[in-house]
Each structure stands twice: as C-alpha cells, then as structure tokens.
C-alpha cells in the first residue's frame, strides 16, 4: 500500500533589507537537507512566473497603496496555489523569503493601510494557511541603512524610503512577533553572521 507523505513544514524569513535573510536561507536549506528532507526555496513577491512579473512592477513602478497591496496578494495567491500548497502536500519543506508578515509591516504599518485591510485579504487569499515557523531577523534601522549603503546596490522604490519608514516597518514586525511568539522567533541580526547562523540552527533544530 502506498504511504501518504507527511505534510512538509512552511518556514518564512522576515526582516528589513540588510538583515541577512538571503544569506541564512541557504544555511537553513543545508541543515534540513542534511537530515534527508526535501526543501523548496522561494520568495515573495514572486515565486512563480506571474509573481515575478508582478514583483518587477511592485519594485519599480509608482502606484497607489491599494494597488500595491492588491498586487502583492495577487502574486501571493498564485504562489500559494502553484508552489506552496502543492509542495507542502508532497512532504516538501518550503523556505520562503518574506510572506504576509511583510505586508502587515510594510503596507499595514509603515504605509498606513491598517491591519484590518491586510487581515481581510489574508483570510481571503490564504484561508487556513500560516507558516509553521517565522524567523524575524531584527536589525536597528541605522545598521540596515549602513549595510545597504556599503553594498552599493541599485535600490528599488521600497529601499529608497527614509529612516522613519523603516522604523515603522521594524515596529510593525516587532508588534507581530509580540502577538505571536510561538510562531515568530526573533533573532538579533546585528550579531556576526556566525552568531546569527548558530541562533538560526538552534531554532531549526527545535522543530
């Protein structure tokens, strides 16, 4: 008799740019694969052909806040149906760089849309789907800005926002973590990459 695969776990990484998400998502993948698990790396906005097209619009075109938020959830709806749910059903662990906590922090808090509007769209698009674990790479805004300046990368329209905007983003994330400490684990991203890596591995080992 053919066995039914155990549902995979859904892990998301959150935080402001410069916090180290992109560096550590690869390390998490290595830890999980070393234990014989199938792992799928993905990102938001994006993760599908349509999602990547919407990502390009979101990062480089000016638009109304309502349009911005709806496009994010449109990309997310496609991502969930085409990638995330099928992978989880197949027993694959999904590692996603950003998910809905970002929308609460950026659009809901920093841009001032409010949490109720985001929550309504979240329920419509996701239903009962929530991450099993979210790693929040918490970083002071000054450190984030300094790291991005040092990297000398071309900035998208979100990255071009000012200090106060990113302070509101950070506050939005921290409020989310305070409200859901079991799911959201806060990591001090101002530590050295080695120290952050050890903290991440310890959390991953715990699940």
Phi and psi in degrees as GROMACS dihedral restraints (atoms count N, CA, C in turn):
[ dihedral_restraints ]
;  ai    aj    ak    al  type     phi  dphi    fc
    3     4     5     6     1   -74.3    20    10
    4     5     6     7     1   128.9    20    10
    6     7     8     9     1   -79.5    20    10
    7     8     9    10     1   147.7    20    10
    9    10    11    12     1   -86.1    20    10
   10    11    12    13     1   126.8    20    10
   12    13    14    15     1   -63.3    20    10
   13    14    15    16     1   143.3    20    10
   15    16    17    18     1   -68.2    20    10
   16    17    18    19     1   138.9    20    10
   18    19    20    21     1   -59.2    20    10
   19    20    21    22     1   136.6    20    10
   21    22    23    24     1   -71.6    20    10
   22    23    24    25     1   168.7    20    10
   24    25    26    27     1   -99.9    20    10
   25    26    27    28     1   150.4    20    10
   27    28    29    30     1  -113.8    20    10
   28    29    30    31     1   111.4    20    10
   30    31    32    33     1  -117.0    20    10
   31    32    33    34     1   129.3    20    10
   33    34    35    36     1  -116.8    20    10
   34    35    36    37     1   151.7    20    10
   36    37    38    39     1  -118.7    20    10
   37    38    39    40     1   130.7    20    10
   39    40    41    42     1  -130.6    20    10
   40    41    42    43     1   163.0    20    10
   42    43    44    45     1   143.1    20    10
   43    44    45    46     1   164.8    20    10
   45    46    47    48     1   -70.6    20    10
   46    47    48    49     1   161.1    20    10
   48    49    50    51     1   -62.3    20    10
   49    50    51    52     1   140.8    20    10
   51    52    53    54     1    95.6    20    10
   52    53    54    55     1    -3.0    20    10
   54    55    56    57     1   -83.4    20    10
   55    56    57    58     1   -12.2    20    10
   57    58    59    60     1   102.5    20    10
   58    59    60    61     1    12.2    20    10
   60    61    62    63     1   -57.4    20    10
   61    62    63    64     1   -48.3    20    10
   63    64    65    66     1   -62.1    20    10
   64    65    66    67     1   -33.8    20    10
   66    67    68    69     1   -68.5    20    10
   67    68    69    70     1   -45.7    20    10
   69    70    71    72     1   -85.4    20    10
   70    71    72    73     1   -18.0    20    10
   72    73    74    75     1   -64.5    20    10
   73    74    75    76     1   -34.2    20    10
   75    76    77    78     1   -67.8    20    10
   76    77    78    79     1   -37.5    20    10
   78    79    80    81     1   -66.8    20    10
   79    80    81    82     1   -38.7    20    10
   81    82    83    84     1   -63.4    20    10
   82    83    84    85     1   -42.2    20    10
   84    85    86    87     1   -58.0    20    10
   85    86    87    88     1   -43.6    20    10
   87    88    89    90     1   -62.8    20    10
   88    89    90    91     1   -42.0    20    10
   90    91    92    93     1   -61.1    20    10
   91    92    93    94     1   -44.9    20    10
   93    94    95    96     1   -70.3    20    10
   94    95    96    97     1   -42.2    20    10
   96    97    98    99     1   -67.4    20    10
   97    98    99   100     1   -28.8    20    10
   99   100   101   102     1   -65.7    20    10
  100   101   102   103     1   -18.1    20    10
  102   103   104   105     1  -100.1    20    10
  103   104   105   106     1    14.0    20    10
  105   106   107   108     1    81.5    20    10
  106   107   108   109     1    16.7    20    10
  108   109   110   111     1   -92.9    20    10
  109   110   111   112     1   145.7    20    10
  111   112   113   114     1   -81.6    20    10
  112   113   114   115     1   132.9    20    10
  114   115   116   117     1  -130.2    20    10
  115   116   117   118     1   136.5    20    10
  117   118   119   120     1  -118.8    20    10
  118   119   120   121     1   122.3    20    10
  120   121   122   123     1   -93.9    20    10
  121   122   123   124     1   136.8    20    10
  123   124   125   126     1  -153.4    20    10
  124   125   126   127     1   180.0    20    10
  126   127   128   129     1  -151.9    20    10
  127   128   129   130     1   163.4    20    10
  129   130   131   132     1  -133.5    20    10
  130   131   132   133     1   148.1    20    10
  132   133   134   135     1   -63.0    20    10
  133   134   135   136     1   150.0    20    10
  135   136   137   138     1   134.6    20    10
  136   137   138   139     1  -147.3    20    10
  138   139   140   141     1    88.0    20    10
  139   140   141   142     1   -17.3    20    10
  141   142   143   144     1  -137.8    20    10
  142   143   144   145     1   169.6    20    10
  144   145   146   147     1   -60.2    20    10
  145   146   147   148     1   -46.9    20    10
  147   148   149   150     1   -64.8    20    10
  148   149   150   151     1   -42.8    20    10
  150   151   152   153     1   -60.4    20    10
  151   152   153   154     1   -37.6    20    10
  153   154   155   156     1   -68.9    20    10
  154   155   156   157     1   -34.6    20    10
  156   157   158   159     1   -66.1    20    10
  157   158   159   160     1   -41.8    20    10
  159   160   161   162     1   -67.1    20    10
  160   161   162   163     1   -35.0    20    10
  162   163   164   165     1   -58.9    20    10
  163   164   165   166     1   -44.9    20    10
  165   166   167   168     1   -60.5    20    10
  166   167   168   169     1   -42.2    20    10
  168   169   170   171     1   -63.3    20    10
  169   170   171   172     1   -45.4    20    10
  171   172   173   174     1   -63.5    20    10
  172   173   174   175     1   -36.6    20    10
  174   175   176   177     1   -82.8    20    10
  175   176   177   178     1   -20.1    20    10
  177   178   179   180     1  -128.3    20    10
  178   179   180   181     1    -5.7    20    10
  180   181   182   183     1  -113.3    20    10
  181   182   183   184     1   135.6    20    10
  183   184   185   186     1   -73.4    20    10
  184   185   186   187     1   141.7    20    10
  186   187   188   189     1  -159.8    20    10
  187   188   189   190     1   165.5    20    10
  189   190   191   192     1   -66.4    20    10
  190   191   192   193     1   152.4    20    10
  192   193   194   195     1   -59.0    20    10
  193   194   195   196     1   -40.9    20    10
  195   196   197   198     1   -63.1    20    10
  196   197   198   199     1   -40.2    20    10
  198   199   200   201     1   -64.0    20    10
  199   200   201   202     1   -45.5    20    10
  201   202   203   204     1   -56.0    20    10
  202   203   204   205     1   -48.2    20    10
  204   205   206   207     1   -67.7    20    10
  205   206   207   208     1   -41.4    20    10
  207   208   209   210     1   -66.5    20    10
  208   209   210   211     1   -37.5    20    10
  210   211   212   213     1   -65.8    20    10
  211   212   213   214     1   -38.4    20    10
  213   214   215   216     1   -60.5    20    10
  214   215   216   217     1   -44.3    20    10
  216   217   218   219     1   -74.8    20    10
  217   218   219   220     1   -26.6    20    10
  219   220   221   222     1   -65.1    20    10
  220   221   222   223     1   -46.5    20    10
  222   223   224   225     1   -61.7    20    10
  223   224   225   226     1   -38.5    20    10
  225   226   227   228     1   -66.9    20    10
  226   227   228   229     1   -40.4    20    10
  228   229   230   231     1   -60.0    20    10
  229   230   231   232     1   -45.4    20    10
  231   232   233   234     1   -64.1    20    10
  232   233   234   235     1   -41.9    20    10
  234   235   236   237     1   -60.7    20    10
  235   236   237   238     1   -45.5    20    10
  237   238   239   240     1   -63.9    20    10
  238   239   240   241     1   -46.5    20    10
  240   241   242   243     1   -73.9    20    10
  241   242   243   244     1   -35.6    20    10
  243   244   245   246     1   -91.3    20    10
  244   245   246   247     1   -26.9    20    10
  246   247   248   249     1  -123.3    20    10
  247   248   249   250     1   -58.9    20    10
  249   250   251   252     1   -67.3    20    10
  250   251   252   253     1   -56.0    20    10
  252   253   254   255     1   -61.9    20    10
  253   254   255   256     1   -45.1    20    10
  255   256   257   258     1   -60.3    20    10
  256   257   258   259     1   -40.1    20    10
  258   259   260   261     1   -64.6    20    10
  259   260   261   262     1   -45.5    20    10
  261   262   263   264     1   -63.0    20    10
  262   263   264   265     1   -40.9    20    10
  264   265   266   267     1   -62.9    20    10
  265   266   267   268     1   -32.7    20    10
  267   268   269   270     1   -81.3    20    10
  268   269   270   271     1    -1.9    20    10
  270   271   272   273     1    91.8    20    10
  271   272   273   274     1     6.1    20    10
  273   274   275   276     1   -82.4    20    10
  274   275   276   277     1   139.7    20    10
  276   277   278   279     1   -84.7    20    10
  277   278   279   280     1   130.7    20    10
  279   280   281   282     1  -106.3    20    10
  280   281   282   283     1   123.9    20    10
  282   283   284   285     1  -108.6    20    10
  283   284   285   286     1   118.4    20    10
  285   286   287   288     1  -121.8    20    10
  286   287   288   289     1   125.0    20    10
  288   289   290   291     1   -80.3    20    10
  289   290   291   292     1    99.6    20    10
  291   292   293   294     1    79.8    20    10
  292   293   294   295     1   146.2    20    10
  294   295   296   297     1  -154.6    20    10
  295   296   297   298     1  -146.7    20    10
  297   298   299   300     1   -68.1    20    10
  298   299   300   301     1   -25.2    20    10
  300   301   302   303     1   -58.1    20    10
  301   302   303   304     1   -32.3    20    10
  303   304   305   306     1   -63.3    20    10
  304   305   306   307     1   -39.6    20    10
  306   307   308   309     1   -66.1    20    10
  307   308   309   310     1   -39.8    20    10
  309   310   311   312     1   -62.3    20    10
  310   311   312   313     1   -42.7    20    10
  312   313   314   315     1   -72.9    20    10
  313   314   315   316     1   -46.4    20    10
  315   316   317   318     1   -82.1    20    10
  316   317   318   319     1   -59.1    20    10
  318   319   320   321     1   -80.3    20    10
  319   320   321   322     1   -45.0    20    10
  321   322   323   324     1   -66.0    20    10
  322   323   324   325     1   -47.8    20    10
  324   325   326   327     1   -97.9    20    10
  325   326   327   328     1   -56.5    20    10
  327   328   329   330     1   -66.9    20    10
  328   329   330   331     1   -40.4    20    10
  330   331   332   333     1   -89.1    20    10
  331   332   333   334     1   -12.5    20    10
  333   334   335   336     1    87.8    20    10
  334   335   336   337     1    16.6    20    10
  336   337   338   339     1   -65.7    20    10
  337   338   339   340     1   -34.9    20    10
  339   340   341   342     1   100.8    20    10
  340   341   342   343     1   152.5    20    10
  342   343   344   345     1   -75.7    20    10
  343   344   345   346     1   -30.9    20    10
  345   346   347   348     1   -63.4    20    10
  346   347   348   349     1   -42.1    20    10
  348   349   350   351     1   -64.8    20    10
  349   350   351   352     1   -42.7    20    10
  351   352   353   354     1   -64.2    20    10
  352   353   354   355     1   -42.3    20    10
  354   355   356   357     1   -62.6    20    10
  355   356   357   358     1   -37.3    20    10
  357   358   359   360     1   -64.2    20    10
  358   359   360   361     1   -45.5    20    10
  360   361   362   363     1   -67.7    20    10
  361   362   363   364     1   -37.5    20    10
  363   364   365   366     1   -58.9    20    10
  364   365   366   367     1   -47.1    20    10
  366   367   368   369     1   -64.3    20    10
  367   368   369   370     1   -41.0    20    10
  369   370   371   372     1   -65.6    20    10
  370   371   372   373     1   -45.7    20    10
  372   373   374   375     1   -82.5    20    10
  373   374   375   376     1   -39.9    20    10
  375   376   377   378     1   -96.4    20    10
  376   377   378   379     1   -27.9    20    10
  378   379   380   381     1    62.8    20    10
  379   380   381   382     1  -122.5    20    10
  381   382   383   384     1   -92.8    20    10
  382   383   384   385     1     4.6    20    10
  384   385   386   387     1   -76.6    20    10
  385   386   387   388     1   120.1    20    10
  387   388   389   390     1  -137.9    20    10
  388   389   390   391     1   151.7    20    10
  390   391   392   393     1   -60.7    20    10
  391   392   393   394     1   145.6    20    10
  393   394   395   396     1   -76.0    20    10
  394   395   396   397     1   -28.4    20    10
  396   397   398   399     1  -152.3    20    10
  397   398   399   400     1   136.3    20    10
  399   400   401   402     1  -125.2    20    10
  400   401   402   403     1   125.8    20    10
  402   403   404   405     1   -98.0    20    10
  403   404   405   406     1   116.0    20    10
  405   406   407   408     1   -99.9    20    10
  406   407   408   409     1   110.5    20    10
  408   409   410   411     1   -85.3    20    10
  409   410   411   412     1    98.6    20    10
  411   412   413   414     1   -90.0    20    10
  412   413   414   415     1   129.9    20    10
  414   415   416   417     1  -145.0    20    10
  415   416   417   418     1   133.0    20    10
  417   418   419   420     1   -56.7    20    10
  418   419   420   421     1   143.1    20    10
  420   421   422   423     1   -58.6    20    10
  421   422   423   424     1   -39.0    20    10
  423   424   425   426     1   -60.7    20    10
  424   425   426   427     1   -38.8    20    10
  426   427   428   429     1   -70.3    20    10
  427   428   429   430     1   -41.2    20    10
  429   430   431   432     1   -59.7    20    10
  430   431   432   433     1   -47.4    20    10
  432   433   434   435     1   -63.9    20    10
  433   434   435   436     1   -39.7    20    10
  435   436   437   438     1   -65.3    20    10
  436   437   438   439     1   -41.5    20    10
  438   439   440   441     1   -64.8    20    10
  439   440   441   442     1   -41.9    20    10
  441   442   443   444     1   -69.7    20    10
  442   443   444   445     1   -34.5    20    10
  444   445   446   447     1   -66.6    20    10
  445   446   447   448     1   -39.5    20    10
  447   448   449   450     1   -66.5    20    10
  448   449   450   451     1   -33.7    20    10
  450   451   452   453     1   -70.4    20    10
  451   452   453   454     1   -23.0    20    10
  453   454   455   456     1    55.4    20    10
  454   455   456   457     1    42.9    20    10
  456   457   458   459     1   -94.6    20    10
  457   458   459   460     1   155.7    20    10
  459   460   461   462     1   -68.7    20    10
  460   461   462   463     1   128.4    20    10
  462   463   464   465     1   -92.3    20    10
  463   464   465   466     1   137.2    20    10
  465   466   467   468     1   -82.0    20    10
  466   467   468   469     1  -179.0    20    10
  468   469   470   471     1   -71.0    20    10
  469   470   471   472     1   -22.1    20    10
  471   472   473   474     1   -75.0    20    10
  472   473   474   475     1   -44.1    20    10
  474   475   476   477     1   -66.4    20    10
  475   476   477   478     1   -18.7    20    10
  477   478   479   480     1   -83.5    20    10
  478   479   480   481     1    -3.0    20    10
  480   481   482   483     1   -67.3    20    10
  481   482   483   484     1   163.1    20    10
  483   484   485   486     1   -87.4    20    10
  484   485   486   487     1   178.7    20    10
  486   487   488   489     1   -56.4    20    10
  487   488   489   490     1   -45.8    20    10
  489   490   491   492     1   -62.5    20    10
  490   491   492   493     1   -37.5    20    10
  492   493   494   495     1   -59.8    20    10
  493   494   495   496     1   -49.2    20    10
  495   496   497   498     1   -71.0    20    10
  496   497   498   499     1   -25.6    20    10
  498   499   500   501     1   -66.6    20    10
  499   500   501   502     1   -38.8    20    10
  501   502   503   504     1   -68.1    20    10
  502   503   504   505     1   -36.7    20    10
  504   505   506   507     1   -60.1    20    10
  505   506   507   508     1   -48.6    20    10
  507   508   509   510     1   -60.4    20    10
  508   509   510   511     1   -43.2    20    10
  510   511   512   513     1   -63.0    20    10
  511   512   513   514     1   -37.9    20    10
  513   514   515   516     1   -62.8    20    10
  514   515   516   517     1   -44.2    20    10
  516   517   518   519     1   -62.8    20    10
  517   518   519   520     1   -46.4    20    10
  519   520   521   522     1   -64.6    20    10
  520   521   522   523     1   -34.6    20    10
  522   523   524   525     1   -65.8    20    10
  523   524   525   526     1   -40.3    20    10
  525   526   527   528     1   -62.0    20    10
  526   527   528   529     1   -43.6    20    10
  528   529   530   531     1   -65.5    20    10
  529   530   531   532     1   -38.0    20    10
  531   532   533   534     1   -65.8    20    10
  532   533   534   535     1   -34.5    20    10
  534   535   536   537     1   -79.8    20    10
  535   536   537   538     1   -20.7    20    10
  537   538   539   540     1  -140.5    20    10
  538   539   540   541     1    65.3    20    10
  540   541   542   543     1   -68.7    20    10
  541   542   543   544     1   -21.8    20    10
  543   544   545   546     1   -69.9    20    10
  544   545   546   547     1   -40.6    20    10
  546   547   548   549     1   -84.8    20    10
  547   548   549   550     1   -43.4    20    10
  549   550   551   552     1   -97.0    20    10
  550   551   552   553     1   116.2    20    10
  552   553   554   555     1  -105.3    20    10
  553   554   555   556     1   124.6    20    10
  555   556   557   558     1   -89.8    20    10
  556   557   558   559     1   130.0    20    10
  558   559   560   561     1  -118.2    20    10
  559   560   561   562     1   132.6    20    10
  561   562   563   564     1   -74.5    20    10
  562   563   564   565     1    98.6    20    10
  564   565   566   567     1   -79.1    20    10
  565   566   567   568     1    -1.2    20    10
  567   568   569   570     1   -82.1    20    10
  568   569   570   571     1   -10.0    20    10
  570   571   572   573     1   -70.9    20    10
  571   572   573   574     1   173.5    20    10
  573   574   575   576     1   -66.7    20    10
  574   575   576   577     1   156.1    20    10
  576   577   578   579     1   -55.1    20    10
  577   578   579   580     1   -35.8    20    10
  579   580   581   582     1   -66.1    20    10
  580   581   582   583     1   -43.1    20    10
  582   583   584   585     1   -66.9    20    10
  583   584   585   586     1   -41.3    20    10
  585   586   587   588     1   -63.4    20    10
  586   587   588   589     1   -42.5    20    10
  588   589   590   591     1   -59.0    20    10
  589   590   591   592     1   -41.9    20    10
  591   592   593   594     1   -64.9    20    10
  592   593   594   595     1   -40.9    20    10
  594   595   596   597     1   -63.7    20    10
  595   596   597   598     1   -41.0    20    10
  597   598   599   600     1   -63.4    20    10
  598   599   600   601     1   -47.8    20    10
  600   601   602   603     1   -61.7    20    10
  601   602   603   604     1   -37.1    20    10
  603   604   605   606     1   -63.3    20    10
  604   605   606   607     1   -41.7    20    10
  606   607   608   609     1   -67.5    20    10
  607   608   609   610     1   -44.1    20    10
  609   610   611   612     1   -61.2    20    10
  610   611   612   613     1   -41.5    20    10
  612   613   614   615     1   -59.8    20    10
  613   614   615   616     1   -32.2    20    10
  615   616   617   618     1   -69.6    20    10
  616   617   618   619     1   -18.5    20    10
